[in-house]
Amino acid sequence: MATDSAVVIDGAPTNTPQALVDWVAGVAALTQPSAVHWCDGSVDERITLESLLVASGTFIRLNPVLRPDSFLARSEPGDVARVEASTYICSADPTDAGPTNNWADPTQMRTTLAGLFAGSMRGRTMYVVPFSMGPVGSPLARLGVELTDSAYVVLNMRMMTRMGADALARIAEGEYWVPAVHSVGYPLIDGYGNRRPDVTWPCNDTKYITHFPETREIWSFGSGYGGNALLSKKCFALRIASVIGRDEGWLAEHMLVLRMTSPAGREYHLAAAFPSACGKTNLAMLRPTIPGWKVETVGDDIAWMHPGPDGRLYAINPERGFFGVAPGTSEGTNPVALHALSHDVIFTNVALTDDGDVWWEGLTKTPPAHLIDWQGHDWTPESGRPAAHPNSRFTVTADQAETISPDWEAPDGVPIDVILFGGRRASNVPLISESYGWEHGVFVGATVSSEQTAAAEGTVGALRRDPFAMLPFCGYNMADYWTHWLKVGKGLANPPRIFQVNWFRKAADGHWLWPGFGDNSRPIEWALRRVGGEVGAVAAISGRLPRPEDLNLDGLRLPSADLAELFSLDPHAWADEATLTEAYFSQFGDKLPAELTSQLAELRDRIARVKAAE
């Protein structure tokens, strides 16, 4: 078994630093894999791993004519999404994790993990995956190494990061790297040498996704799915990177990044934070309905934003690929994403058609007469259950999107002109409003919320807070995170303008007031023209609103009553919301920045002035 240092060293590339070799050897001694493979990211390696997964039944090769070089994987029914209840921030001081994270004592957690990982890779290969978050060599990029016993994870990491020899070369040159260890927790040989057969989706009922912010470590056990196993994504790019950013003076954010070019040829870049189910992917691949505007994708999920020497904020997309939700993606909702999936895709938990292609709810208006569902069972439209899991996914490299920006891999990033915050609000929040300044913008981001839409989520209509769309992803105390945002803003000579948007407002009879999708370019155009000094605004409770003549509605059949309702602000409802915000802030105690308390007072003053004028 390849569990001693000599064997690990023998398999490592000649330029591998001793510290990395020693770390790999130590983890191998704990987990006891049968082999160690150092990934180089080559095409030959990819083909070998794909063939291995097809042979094991983990991958189903799709029809090479309909979907070339693409595969379908099916997970276990209990391993289909992030496991927030088993995700921990293991900081030395529990207050550093804060009230919105699960905290665990790092010493106790290390003891727990040592027991779980002991022998967890017996009979399997440990893959050593060096990777770069951001373009290799970019001054804004950061490096990591994931150890995993899942070839499925390796192939997804190959698409989602810059993985392989180039990243290892940067580590060999002395650049800092984040250590990450993952095991599915399904050894094939027990401690007595007895072997058991493998399964197509190995995992474990016990799951831990753990982060050690002081030592910048990630340890994940038991799941083979998504961000639980692709440790570059939420674990590194947000939870650990947010801590690194705090210490180094930059921001790691759950934000898409777009480049928008006006008819006059002026380029703008915007970053946008949206909680789940708020249209983030559709916006990342926006097709504007305003003639002359061009939209290009820099990133669809994560932005690392650094202050530049000119006092502006510059962003890179640290990822190389898209890990998107399949259901609801269609020619009508997101044609760009759909077209990107024409070849070289890994699909997980979607349905299989009789001709060897894929299908999911929303892909077509009429479902096929027969499918094999995501659990491998026969399915017809009369089956009464989804054919694809609601969280089924596709993994594809970003450069397959037809809207990919030519500067999406610019090593110094792109300058951010506008930051958007959005939630899913049926009432109260207008279509768009501009914050009164950076501090007010941080207040807006801190209070982002969506209204519960089903009893399963909680009380229908209650506000579910997701500050900065970072609730599950901030690696330290959320109040300290807001303080860091305020500090970064104070150091910017020319900070981005901050806006709040809401595509989901409804009329009293329940119909949507705004058409959404490509028409979301219209309020965004107003925001960009505000940056350019071309249009005015009207002061209101929520912020500055567009004047009616400045919002481009050409070609849009929007009833005047609906337009008025999109921007109506009930001071009494806003007063109630201010009370809820005060209660929400109270959980952060003395760590709540004084600036946010002041912003809440200013909001109440604006509400009072409107009430007085009634």
C-alpha positions as CSV (number, residue, x, y, z in Angstrom):
1,M,0.0,0.0,0.0
2,A,1.3,3.5,-0.9
3,T,1.2,4.9,2.6
4,D,4.8,5.7,3.4
5,S,6.7,8.8,2.5
6,A,9.0,7.0,0.1
7,V,6.2,5.8,-2.1
8,V,4.5,9.2,-2.1
9,I,7.8,10.9,-3.0
10,D,8.4,8.4,-5.8
11,G,5.1,9.4,-7.4
12,A,5.4,13.1,-7.0
13,P,6.7,15.3,-9.8
14,T,10.4,16.3,-9.4
15,N,9.6,19.9,-8.6
16,T,7.3,19.1,-5.7
17,P,8.3,21.0,-2.5
18,Q,9.2,18.9,0.4
19,A,6.5,20.5,2.6
20,L,3.8,19.4,0.2
21,V,5.3,15.9,-0.1
22,D,5.4,15.6,3.7
23,W,1.8,16.8,4.0
24,V,0.6,14.3,1.4
25,A,2.5,11.5,3.1
26,G,1.0,12.4,6.5
27,V,-2.6,12.3,5.1
28,A,-1.8,9.0,3.3
29,A,-0.5,7.5,6.5
30,L,-3.8,8.4,8.1
31,T,-6.2,7.4,5.3
32,Q,-4.2,4.5,4.0
33,P,-5.0,4.6,0.3
34,S,-3.8,1.7,-2.0
35,A,-2.2,4.2,-4.4
36,V,-1.4,7.9,-4.7
37,H,-1.8,9.7,-8.0
38,W,-0.4,13.2,-8.6
39,C,-2.8,14.9,-11.0
40,D,-1.3,16.9,-13.9
41,G,-4.5,18.1,-15.6
42,S,-3.6,16.5,-18.9
43,V,-6.0,15.3,-21.6
44,D,-4.6,11.7,-21.2
45,E,-5.4,11.9,-17.5
46,R,-8.9,13.1,-18.1
47,I,-9.6,10.3,-20.6
48,T,-8.2,7.7,-18.2
49,L,-10.4,8.9,-15.4
50,E,-13.5,9.1,-17.6
51,S,-13.0,5.5,-18.7
52,L,-12.5,4.4,-15.1
53,L,-15.7,6.0,-14.0
54,V,-17.6,4.6,-17.0
55,A,-16.3,1.1,-16.2
56,S,-17.3,1.5,-12.5
57,G,-20.8,2.6,-13.4
58,T,-20.4,6.1,-11.9
59,F,-20.5,7.7,-15.3
60,I,-22.9,7.0,-18.1
61,R,-21.5,8.1,-21.4
62,L,-24.1,10.2,-23.3
63,N,-24.9,9.9,-27.0
64,P,-21.7,11.1,-28.7
65,V,-23.6,12.6,-31.6
66,L,-26.2,14.5,-29.4
67,R,-23.8,15.4,-26.5
68,P,-20.2,14.7,-27.4
69,D,-17.7,13.9,-24.6
70,S,-20.4,14.3,-22.0
71,F,-21.4,12.1,-19.0
72,L,-24.2,11.6,-16.5
73,A,-23.7,10.7,-12.9
74,R,-26.3,9.7,-10.3
75,S,-25.7,10.3,-6.7
76,E,-27.2,8.4,-3.7
77,P,-30.6,9.9,-2.8
78,G,-29.1,11.1,0.6
79,D,-26.2,12.9,-1.0
80,V,-27.8,15.5,-3.3
81,A,-26.9,19.0,-1.9
82,R,-24.8,21.0,0.6
83,V,-25.2,19.9,4.2
84,E,-25.4,23.2,6.1
85,A,-26.2,21.5,9.4
86,S,-22.9,19.5,9.1
87,T,-20.8,22.5,8.0
88,Y,-18.6,24.0,10.7
89,I,-16.3,26.9,11.3
90,C,-13.6,25.6,13.7
91,S,-12.2,28.9,15.1
92,A,-10.3,29.0,18.4
93,D,-12.9,31.5,19.7
94,P,-16.6,30.8,19.1
95,T,-17.3,34.5,18.7
96,D,-15.1,34.5,15.6
97,A,-17.6,32.2,14.0
98,G,-20.6,34.3,15.1
99,P,-24.3,33.5,15.4
100,T,-24.9,32.7,11.7
101,N,-22.3,29.8,11.5
102,N,-22.1,26.4,13.2
103,W,-19.1,26.6,15.5
104,A,-17.0,23.6,16.7
105,D,-14.0,23.5,18.9
106,P,-11.0,22.9,16.7
107,T,-9.2,20.5,19.0
108,Q,-12.3,18.4,19.5
109,M,-13.1,18.5,15.8
110,R,-9.6,17.3,14.9
111,T,-10.1,14.4,17.2
112,T,-13.4,13.6,15.5
113,L,-11.9,13.9,12.0
114,A,-8.9,11.8,12.9
115,G,-11.2,8.9,13.8
116,L,-13.3,9.3,10.7
117,F,-10.4,9.6,8.3
118,A,-8.4,6.8,9.8
119,G,-8.3,4.2,7.0
120,S,-11.1,6.0,5.1
121,M,-9.3,5.5,1.7
122,R,-8.3,1.9,2.1
123,G,-8.6,0.1,-1.3
124,R,-8.9,3.5,-3.1
125,T,-6.6,5.9,-4.9
126,M,-5.8,9.2,-3.3
127,Y,-5.6,11.9,-5.9
128,V,-3.4,14.9,-5.3
129,V,-5.1,17.8,-7.0
130,P,-3.0,21.1,-7.1
131,F,-5.2,24.0,-8.4
132,S,-5.3,27.7,-8.9
133,M,-8.3,29.9,-8.0
134,G,-8.0,32.6,-10.6
135,P,-5.8,32.7,-13.7
136,V,-2.4,30.9,-13.0
137,G,0.1,33.6,-12.2
138,S,-2.4,36.4,-11.5
139,P,-1.5,38.5,-8.5
140,L,-5.1,38.1,-7.4
141,A,-5.1,34.3,-7.7
142,R,-4.6,31.9,-4.8
143,L,-3.5,28.3,-4.8
144,G,-4.7,25.1,-3.1
145,V,-4.2,21.4,-3.1
146,E,-7.1,19.0,-2.6
147,L,-6.5,15.4,-1.6
148,T,-9.5,13.2,-2.6
149,D,-10.4,9.6,-3.1
150,S,-13.0,10.4,-5.8
151,A,-12.2,10.4,-9.5
152,Y,-15.6,12.2,-10.0
153,V,-14.3,15.1,-7.9
154,V,-11.0,15.2,-9.8
155,L,-12.8,15.6,-13.2
156,N,-15.1,18.3,-11.8
157,M,-12.1,20.1,-10.3
158,R,-10.4,20.0,-13.7
159,M,-13.3,21.9,-15.1
160,M,-14.0,24.3,-12.1
161,T,-10.3,25.3,-11.4
162,R,-7.0,25.7,-13.2
163,M,-5.9,22.3,-12.0
164,G,-2.6,20.4,-12.6
165,A,1.0,20.9,-13.5
166,D,0.9,24.7,-13.9
167,A,-0.6,25.2,-10.4
168,L,2.0,22.8,-8.9
169,A,4.7,24.8,-10.6
170,R,3.6,28.0,-8.8
171,I,3.6,26.1,-5.5
172,A,7.1,24.9,-6.3
173,E,8.1,28.5,-6.7
174,G,7.1,29.1,-3.1
175,E,3.6,30.5,-3.4
176,Y,1.2,29.9,-0.5
177,W,-1.3,27.2,-0.8
178,V,-4.4,26.1,1.1
179,P,-4.6,22.4,2.2
180,A,-7.9,20.6,1.6
181,V,-8.7,17.0,2.4
182,H,-11.7,15.1,1.2
183,S,-12.9,11.5,1.5
184,V,-16.2,9.9,0.5
185,G,-15.8,7.8,3.6
186,Y,-16.4,4.5,1.9
187,P,-13.2,2.4,2.2
188,L,-13.1,-0.9,0.2
189,I,-10.9,-2.7,2.7
190,D,-11.6,-2.8,6.4
191,G,-9.0,-2.8,9.2
192,Y,-8.8,-6.6,9.1
193,G,-8.0,-6.7,5.4
194,N,-11.5,-7.8,4.3
195,R,-12.6,-6.3,1.0
196,R,-16.1,-5.2,0.0
197,P,-17.4,-4.3,-3.5
198,D,-17.5,-0.7,-4.6
199,V,-20.8,1.2,-5.4
200,T,-21.5,3.6,-8.2
201,W,-21.8,6.6,-5.8
202,P,-19.7,5.9,-2.6
203,C,-20.5,8.2,0.4
204,N,-21.2,7.9,4.1
205,D,-24.2,8.7,6.2
206,T,-21.9,10.7,8.5
207,K,-20.9,14.0,7.0
208,Y,-18.6,16.8,8.1
209,I,-17.6,19.9,6.1
210,T,-15.1,21.7,8.3
211,H,-13.0,24.8,8.0
212,F,-10.1,25.9,10.2
213,P,-9.7,29.7,9.6
214,E,-6.6,30.1,11.7
215,T,-4.7,27.4,9.8
216,R,-6.6,27.9,6.5
217,E,-7.4,24.2,6.4
218,I,-10.5,22.4,4.9
219,W,-11.5,18.8,5.8
220,S,-14.6,17.2,4.3
221,F,-15.9,13.7,5.0
222,G,-18.7,11.6,3.8
223,S,-20.2,13.4,0.8
224,G,-19.2,13.2,-2.9
225,Y,-21.5,15.9,-4.0
226,G,-21.0,19.5,-5.2
227,G,-19.5,22.0,-2.8
228,N,-19.2,19.3,-0.1
229,A,-16.5,17.6,-2.2
230,L,-15.3,20.2,-4.7
231,L,-13.4,22.0,-2.0
232,S,-12.3,24.8,-4.3
233,K,-15.8,26.2,-4.5
234,K,-17.7,27.4,-1.4
235,C,-15.2,26.0,1.1
236,F,-12.1,27.7,-0.3
237,A,-13.4,30.5,-2.6
238,L,-15.7,31.9,0.1
239,R,-15.4,30.5,3.6
240,I,-11.6,30.4,3.8
241,A,-11.0,33.1,1.2
242,S,-13.3,35.5,3.1
243,V,-10.9,35.1,6.1
244,I,-7.8,35.6,3.9
245,G,-9.5,38.6,2.3
246,R,-10.2,40.1,5.8
247,D,-6.6,39.7,6.8
248,E,-5.2,41.0,3.5
249,G,-7.6,43.8,2.8
250,W,-9.8,42.4,0.0
251,L,-13.3,40.8,-0.5
252,A,-14.3,37.2,-1.3
253,E,-17.9,37.4,-2.5
254,H,-20.8,35.3,-3.6
255,M,-21.2,37.5,-6.7
256,L,-21.5,37.2,-10.4
257,V,-19.5,39.7,-12.6
258,L,-20.7,41.2,-15.9
259,R,-19.2,43.5,-18.5
260,M,-21.9,45.7,-20.1
261,T,-21.1,47.9,-23.1
262,S,-23.4,50.7,-24.1
263,P,-24.5,51.6,-27.6
264,A,-21.9,54.4,-27.4
265,G,-19.1,51.8,-26.7
266,R,-18.6,52.7,-23.0
267,E,-17.7,49.6,-20.9
268,Y,-19.0,49.1,-17.4
269,H,-18.5,46.2,-15.0
270,L,-20.9,45.2,-12.3
271,A,-20.9,42.6,-9.5
272,A,-24.2,41.2,-8.1
273,A,-25.1,39.2,-5.0
274,F,-28.4,37.3,-5.1
275,P,-29.6,34.6,-2.7
276,S,-30.7,31.2,-4.0
277,A,-33.7,31.3,-6.4
278,C,-33.4,35.0,-7.2
279,G,-32.3,34.8,-10.8
280,K,-28.5,34.9,-10.4
281,T,-27.6,32.5,-13.2
282,N,-30.0,34.1,-15.6
283,L,-28.5,37.5,-14.9
284,A,-24.9,36.2,-15.3
285,M,-25.8,35.3,-18.9
286,L,-28.2,38.1,-19.5
287,R,-29.5,38.8,-23.0
288,P,-30.6,42.4,-22.9
289,T,-33.8,43.5,-24.6
290,I,-32.5,47.1,-25.0
291,P,-31.1,47.6,-28.5
292,G,-27.4,48.4,-28.7
293,W,-26.4,47.1,-25.3
294,K,-23.9,44.1,-25.1
295,V,-23.6,41.9,-22.1
296,E,-20.6,39.6,-21.5
297,T,-20.0,37.1,-18.6
298,V,-16.9,37.5,-16.4
299,G,-18.2,35.1,-13.7
300,D,-21.5,33.5,-12.7
301,D,-21.0,32.8,-9.0
302,I,-17.9,34.1,-7.1
303,A,-15.9,37.3,-7.3
304,W,-12.7,38.2,-5.5
305,M,-12.4,42.0,-5.3
306,H,-9.2,43.8,-4.5
307,P,-8.6,47.6,-4.1
308,G,-6.5,48.8,-7.1
309,P,-3.8,51.5,-7.1
310,D,-6.3,53.9,-8.7
311,G,-8.7,53.6,-5.7
312,R,-11.2,51.4,-7.6
313,L,-12.3,47.9,-6.8
314,Y,-11.1,45.2,-9.2
315,A,-12.6,41.8,-9.5
316,I,-11.6,38.4,-10.8
317,N,-13.7,35.3,-11.2
318,P,-11.6,32.7,-9.3
319,E,-13.4,29.8,-11.0
320,R,-12.8,28.2,-14.4
321,G,-16.2,26.7,-14.8
322,F,-20.0,26.8,-14.1
323,F,-21.6,24.4,-11.6
324,G,-25.2,25.3,-12.4
325,V,-28.6,24.1,-11.5
326,A,-30.2,22.3,-14.4
327,P,-34.0,22.4,-13.7
328,G,-35.5,25.6,-15.1
329,T,-32.7,26.1,-17.6
330,S,-34.2,26.4,-21.1
331,E,-34.1,28.2,-24.3
332,G,-36.6,30.7,-22.9
333,T,-35.0,31.3,-19.5
334,N,-31.3,31.0,-20.1
335,P,-30.3,30.2,-23.7
336,V,-26.6,31.0,-23.1
337,A,-26.3,28.4,-20.4
338,L,-28.2,25.9,-22.5
339,H,-26.0,26.4,-25.5
340,A,-22.9,26.0,-23.4
341,L,-24.0,22.5,-22.5
342,S,-23.7,21.1,-26.1
343,H,-20.5,19.2,-25.4
344,D,-17.9,18.3,-22.7
345,V,-20.3,18.4,-19.8
346,I,-20.7,16.4,-16.6
347,F,-24.4,16.2,-15.6
348,T,-25.4,15.0,-12.1
349,N,-28.9,13.7,-11.2
350,V,-30.7,14.8,-14.4
351,A,-32.9,12.3,-16.3
352,L,-31.7,10.2,-19.2
353,T,-33.6,10.1,-22.5
354,D,-34.2,6.9,-24.6
355,D,-31.7,8.2,-27.2
356,G,-28.9,8.8,-24.7
357,D,-29.3,12.5,-24.0
358,V,-30.4,14.4,-20.9
359,W,-33.6,16.1,-19.8
360,W,-34.9,18.0,-16.8
361,E,-38.0,19.8,-15.7
362,G,-38.4,23.1,-17.6
363,L,-36.1,22.1,-20.5
364,T,-39.1,21.6,-22.8
365,K,-42.7,22.5,-22.5
366,T,-43.7,18.9,-23.0
367,P,-41.8,16.2,-21.3
368,P,-40.7,13.0,-23.2
369,A,-43.0,10.1,-23.1
370,H,-40.4,8.0,-21.3
371,L,-37.2,8.7,-19.4
372,I,-34.9,7.0,-16.9
373,D,-35.1,9.3,-13.8
374,W,-32.2,10.5,-11.7
375,Q,-32.4,7.4,-9.5
376,G,-32.2,5.1,-12.5
377,H,-35.9,4.2,-12.6
378,D,-38.4,4.2,-15.5
379,W,-40.3,7.5,-15.6
380,T,-43.3,8.8,-17.6
381,P,-45.3,12.1,-17.2
382,E,-47.8,10.1,-15.1
383,S,-45.2,9.0,-12.6
384,G,-46.0,11.9,-10.2
385,R,-42.4,12.6,-9.3
386,P,-39.6,14.8,-10.8
387,A,-37.5,13.1,-13.4
388,A,-34.5,15.2,-12.5
389,H,-33.6,16.1,-8.9
390,P,-34.5,19.7,-8.2
391,N,-30.8,20.4,-7.3
392,S,-29.4,18.4,-10.3
393,R,-26.4,20.1,-11.8
394,F,-24.2,20.6,-14.8
395,T,-20.4,21.2,-14.8
396,V,-19.0,22.9,-17.8
397,T,-16.0,25.2,-18.4
398,A,-16.8,28.9,-18.6
399,D,-15.3,29.4,-22.0
400,Q,-18.1,27.4,-23.6
401,A,-20.5,30.2,-22.9
402,E,-21.1,32.3,-26.0
403,T,-21.2,35.4,-23.8
404,I,-17.9,34.9,-22.1
405,S,-16.0,38.2,-21.8
406,P,-12.6,38.5,-23.5
407,D,-11.3,39.8,-20.2
408,W,-12.7,37.1,-18.0
409,E,-9.2,35.9,-17.3
410,A,-7.6,39.3,-17.1
411,P,-4.8,38.8,-14.4
412,D,-5.4,42.2,-12.8
413,G,-9.2,41.8,-12.8
414,V,-11.8,44.2,-14.1
415,P,-12.8,47.5,-12.5
416,I,-16.2,47.3,-10.8
417,D,-18.5,50.3,-11.4
418,V,-21.8,48.9,-9.8
419,I,-22.7,46.4,-7.1
420,L,-26.2,45.0,-7.1
421,F,-27.9,43.4,-4.2
422,G,-31.2,41.5,-4.8
423,G,-33.7,39.3,-2.9
424,R,-37.0,37.7,-3.7
425,R,-39.6,40.2,-2.4
426,A,-43.2,40.2,-3.4
427,S,-43.8,43.5,-1.7
428,N,-42.1,46.6,-0.2
429,V,-38.8,46.6,-2.1
430,P,-38.8,48.6,-5.4
431,L,-37.6,47.4,-8.8
432,I,-34.4,49.3,-8.3
433,S,-33.0,51.9,-5.9
434,E,-29.6,53.4,-5.4
435,S,-28.0,53.6,-2.0
436,Y,-27.1,57.0,-0.5
437,G,-23.5,56.0,-0.2
438,W,-21.1,53.2,0.7
439,E,-22.3,52.9,4.3
440,H,-25.9,52.8,3.2
441,G,-25.0,50.2,0.6
442,V,-23.4,48.0,3.2
443,F,-26.6,48.4,5.3
444,V,-28.6,47.3,2.2
445,G,-26.4,44.3,1.6
446,A,-26.6,43.4,5.3
447,T,-30.4,43.3,5.3
448,V,-30.9,41.4,2.0
449,S,-33.9,39.1,2.5
450,S,-36.4,37.0,0.6
451,E,-40.0,36.2,1.6
452,Q,-40.7,32.6,2.4
453,T,-42.8,31.0,-0.3
454,A,-43.8,27.7,1.2
455,A,-44.6,26.3,4.6
456,A,-41.7,23.9,4.4
457,E,-39.4,27.0,4.5
458,G,-41.0,28.4,7.6
459,T,-43.8,31.0,8.0
460,V,-45.1,32.0,4.6
461,G,-44.3,35.6,4.0
462,A,-41.7,35.8,6.8
463,L,-38.3,37.3,5.9
464,R,-35.4,35.0,5.4
465,R,-32.2,37.0,5.8
466,D,-29.3,36.3,3.6
467,P,-26.8,39.2,4.1
468,F,-24.7,39.8,1.0
469,A,-26.0,36.3,-0.2
470,M,-23.2,35.0,2.1
471,L,-25.2,33.5,5.0
472,P,-23.9,29.9,4.4
473,F,-20.5,31.0,3.1
474,C,-19.0,33.6,5.4
475,G,-16.0,32.1,7.2
476,Y,-16.1,34.4,10.2
477,N,-18.5,36.5,12.3
478,M,-21.0,38.2,10.0
479,A,-20.8,41.5,12.0
480,D,-17.0,41.5,11.5
481,Y,-17.6,40.9,7.8
482,W,-19.7,44.0,7.6
483,T,-17.0,45.9,9.5
484,H,-14.5,44.7,6.9
485,W,-16.7,45.9,4.0
486,L,-17.0,49.3,5.7
487,K,-13.2,49.5,6.1
488,V,-12.5,48.5,2.5
489,G,-15.0,51.2,1.3
490,K,-13.2,53.9,3.3
491,G,-10.0,53.0,1.5
492,L,-11.4,53.4,-2.0
493,A,-11.1,56.8,-3.7
494,N,-13.7,55.8,-6.3
495,P,-15.9,53.0,-4.9
496,P,-18.6,51.3,-6.9
497,R,-22.1,52.6,-6.6
498,I,-24.4,50.2,-4.8
499,F,-28.0,49.5,-5.9
500,Q,-30.7,47.2,-4.7
501,V,-33.0,45.4,-7.2
502,N,-36.1,43.3,-6.9
503,W,-37.4,41.4,-10.0
504,F,-40.1,39.6,-8.0
505,R,-42.6,42.1,-6.9
506,K,-46.3,41.1,-7.2
507,A,-49.6,42.9,-7.5
508,A,-52.4,42.4,-5.0
509,D,-54.0,39.8,-7.3
510,G,-50.7,37.8,-7.4
511,H,-49.4,38.6,-10.9
512,W,-45.8,39.5,-11.5
513,L,-45.4,43.3,-11.9
514,W,-42.1,43.0,-13.8
515,P,-41.4,40.6,-16.8
516,G,-37.8,39.8,-15.7
517,F,-35.2,37.9,-17.7
518,G,-33.8,40.1,-20.6
519,D,-35.9,43.1,-19.4
520,N,-33.8,43.2,-16.2
521,S,-31.3,45.1,-18.4
522,R,-33.6,48.1,-18.2
523,P,-33.2,49.0,-14.6
524,I,-29.5,48.0,-14.8
525,E,-29.1,50.4,-17.7
526,W,-30.5,53.2,-15.4
527,A,-27.9,52.3,-12.8
528,L,-25.1,52.4,-15.3
529,R,-26.3,55.7,-16.7
530,R,-26.3,57.0,-13.1
531,V,-22.6,56.1,-12.9
532,G,-22.1,57.9,-16.1
533,G,-23.9,61.0,-14.8
534,E,-26.5,60.9,-17.6
535,V,-29.7,60.5,-15.5
536,G,-31.2,61.9,-12.3
537,A,-33.0,60.3,-9.4
538,V,-35.6,60.9,-6.7
539,A,-34.9,60.5,-3.0
540,A,-37.1,57.9,-1.3
541,I,-37.2,55.7,1.8
542,S,-35.2,52.9,0.2
543,G,-32.7,55.1,-1.6
544,R,-32.7,57.0,-4.8
545,L,-35.3,55.9,-7.4
546,P,-35.4,56.5,-11.2
547,R,-37.4,59.4,-12.5
548,P,-40.1,58.1,-14.8
549,E,-38.5,59.6,-17.8
550,D,-35.2,58.0,-17.1
551,L,-36.2,54.3,-17.1
552,N,-36.0,52.9,-20.6
553,L,-39.3,51.1,-21.2
554,D,-39.3,51.3,-25.0
555,G,-41.0,48.3,-26.6
556,L,-42.2,47.1,-23.2
557,R,-46.0,46.8,-22.7
558,L,-46.0,47.6,-19.0
559,P,-49.3,49.0,-17.6
560,S,-48.9,52.3,-15.9
561,A,-50.5,50.9,-12.7
562,D,-47.9,48.1,-12.6
563,L,-45.0,50.6,-13.1
564,A,-46.3,52.7,-10.2
565,E,-46.7,49.7,-8.0
566,L,-43.1,48.6,-8.8
567,F,-41.8,51.8,-7.1
568,S,-44.5,52.3,-4.4
569,L,-43.1,52.4,-0.9
570,D,-45.6,52.1,2.1
571,P,-44.0,53.9,5.1
572,H,-45.9,51.8,7.5
573,A,-44.7,48.5,6.0
574,W,-41.1,49.9,6.0
575,A,-41.5,50.9,9.6
576,D,-42.4,47.3,10.4
577,E,-39.4,46.1,8.5
578,A,-37.1,48.5,10.4
579,T,-38.3,46.9,13.6
580,L,-37.5,43.5,12.2
581,T,-34.1,44.7,11.1
582,E,-33.4,46.0,14.6
583,A,-34.3,42.6,16.1
584,Y,-32.1,40.9,13.5
585,F,-29.1,43.1,14.3
586,S,-29.5,42.5,18.0
587,Q,-28.1,38.9,17.7
588,F,-24.7,40.4,16.8
589,G,-24.4,42.3,20.1
590,D,-21.4,44.6,20.5
591,K,-19.9,43.5,17.3
592,L,-22.5,45.2,15.2
593,P,-20.8,48.1,13.4
594,A,-22.0,51.5,14.7
595,E,-22.4,52.6,11.1
596,L,-25.2,50.1,10.6
597,T,-27.0,51.3,13.7
598,S,-26.7,54.8,12.3
599,Q,-28.1,53.7,9.0
600,L,-31.1,52.1,10.7
601,A,-31.7,55.4,12.4
602,E,-31.5,57.3,9.1
603,L,-33.9,54.8,7.5
604,R,-36.4,55.5,10.3
605,D,-36.0,59.3,9.9
606,R,-36.8,58.9,6.1
607,I,-39.9,56.8,7.1
608,A,-41.0,59.4,9.6
609,R,-40.7,62.2,7.1
610,V,-42.9,60.4,4.6
611,K,-45.4,59.6,7.3
612,A,-45.5,63.2,8.3
613,A,-46.2,64.3,4.8
614,E,-49.2,61.9,4.3
